[in-house]
C-alpha cells in the first residue's frame, strides 16, 4: 500500500483543504503517515499571506526533499498559486498545484511516475468562476468540524495578496453545503464552523440566495447543535442577517468581525469598504439583537502612515465597543501589494509598542467579558484533555475556553458547565449533567 504524508501551513481553509485532499488519497487506497516518517508521497499545503509564509513554505519543502529524495514531492496552496515558477526551481519538487484543480493531483502523480518530468499544474486563478467541490466527511484530528462554503475574495485591500492566490468570490452550491453539514452531523459532530476566504460574502455571486438564507437552511439540519461563522465583515451584517441570528437556535453567541483599524483615514489607505460610523451602528444593532454576544476582531497595527492619533482612534473605538478579544498583528509589508510600496512605513519599535498596548487591552476586555458569566451555566463541547488526567478543555458557545473535571468519553459531546472562576485565557468550571426524572419527565441539573 502506498503512503502519503501532509504538512499544512496557514489558515483554517488550508487545514480544511488538506483533509479534502487526504480523502482523495484515501479513496485511492493510500495510507496516511506522519510527516516525519518516510512516505511515498509528500503533500505540502503552503501559505503566502505574509513574506514569512513564503519562507516557511520553502523551508518545509526543502526539509521534505532532503529527508526523502525518492518520494514524490507535491506542493499546493496559496504560495504554489502565486509563485509556481519559484517553487518549480527548487530541485526535487515534482508537482505543483495551486488553489484549484487539486482533484487532478493523483493523475499528476501517476503521470510523473511514468515520465519522471516535473509537472506545473497551476493555471490563471482569476479566470475561475466556479467553486471547486472538495468533500470532507470527517476530520482526522478535530472535534469541531469546518465546512467550507466559499472561495476567493473581491475586496483587494491594499495590504493583502489573497485575491491573487485564491481568485475572485465563488460560492458553494447551497444544496452541497447542507448535504455536507448533514454528513458531518452523521459523523458525530455537534458544531460546524462555516469557513472560507471571505465567508460572510457567501451568496454575492448567486441568484436569489444569500448567507441569511443559507443559515435558515442549515437551521433545519437535525442533530446539528451549533453553527459558528468563522468571520464576517461589518458590511455583510445586513438587517436580514442580524434578524436570522436573533431567531436562530443554532448560531452561537460569537462573531468574528475584522476591524483592521478604527481610523477612517487608515481604512481608506487600506481600501476597506466601511466607515467607523457604519461599523459602530452595525455593532450596536448586533448587541441589541443578541445580548451576551462575544465579538472578536482582527487589528493591524502600524499600517503605513499610521500616526499616534490614528492609533488612538483605533484604541478608543475598541474600548467603546467592548470587543471580547482581539487578534493583533503588526503590519508586515507583503511584496506585490500596494501597501508595501507606500511611503511612511512605521518604525518597528513604534509598531511593537502599539501591539503591546492593544494586547494588554485585549486581555483586559477578555477578562471583563468572562466576568459577566460568573456562576452562569454554559453549554460546552469538550475538545481535548487538559493539563492533567481527569481535566477536559473546550469552548462554550460564546467562545470562552473552559476547563473542568470530566471523563474523556465526553469529548465531542455537548455538556452543561457552571463557570466557577471566570478568567482569561481559560475559565474554570464545574460539570453539570442533565438527569431525567422518569416520574415527571422534567430535566433537573445537578452537580456531578
C-alpha angles and dihedrals in degrees: 000000000000119000132218131193127195136204119188125196126187136007139011091264090060091050089050092050093048087057089050092050089048089056089057091053092043090054087052090056098255121151117226117230135178117278090241092059128081110268135175092231131027121197117194113191104202138207129213103174090116134017086252089058089058092047094048090048091054091048092053092046091052092046091054092048093049094049096042112029092165097051125098106251115208123185122195139156135064101325089048089053097050099036109026094142091053091052093045088058092062104099109240099031106125107176132022121191122171129208094303135050096037091140086072093059095100092050089051090052091052091048092047092051090054099041103025090214120131113251126216106197096172117124135180104291093193090069093057117105102164131079114244109233112226115170123215113181094176141353124247097222112011139093091194114064122216119214116196111216104170145014134214135014135243097198104091095196108194094244097048133089095180100101087059090050098041106025128221129331114294122172124210118242106270092226090056091050093052090043092053092045088056091049091051092049089050088053088059103263116144096185130048124192112208106219142176142130092278099008099175090055090069112140098019088119096041127091116245094344132098145163092278090056092047090053090050090051093048089051087070095059106114115230094017105127103176138027117191123186108217094211139346131184120234090242090058093055092093122175087255093054092047090050091051091049090050093051098040121105091194110043106093128237092255132088130176108215114178113226100172090180138008093211122092092211092053091045089055091053089047089050091232115167102233144060125229090246090058093044090050093049092050093049092049091051091047094052091049091052096043115035113202092023117159113218115192123184149186121240128188112208125202098020109178110291095010106158126203087254093053090048090050090052088056092047093049093046091054092049092048095049099046101228109191097219138354134214102213122199128182107227111258118188111247109210109237096033126105092238092060088061095048121114121237098051105186119248114257093234092053090048093051093048091052092046090055092049091054094044089053089049091049092052090050093048092047091053091047091051093048093048090064088068098053108143091000121132113239131183110243132185107208109222105180147357115279131232092297140015119296094024122111128194127201146136130270118220089264090055096253109149110231133188123195143153112276146129118270090235084079093065108123093014126112112247136171117242129184113221106233101166115024113200143130138290087008133022124206118227145170121237117242122188134202113246117193116217107210091202099065102005091231118140117232124189116223133178113256 
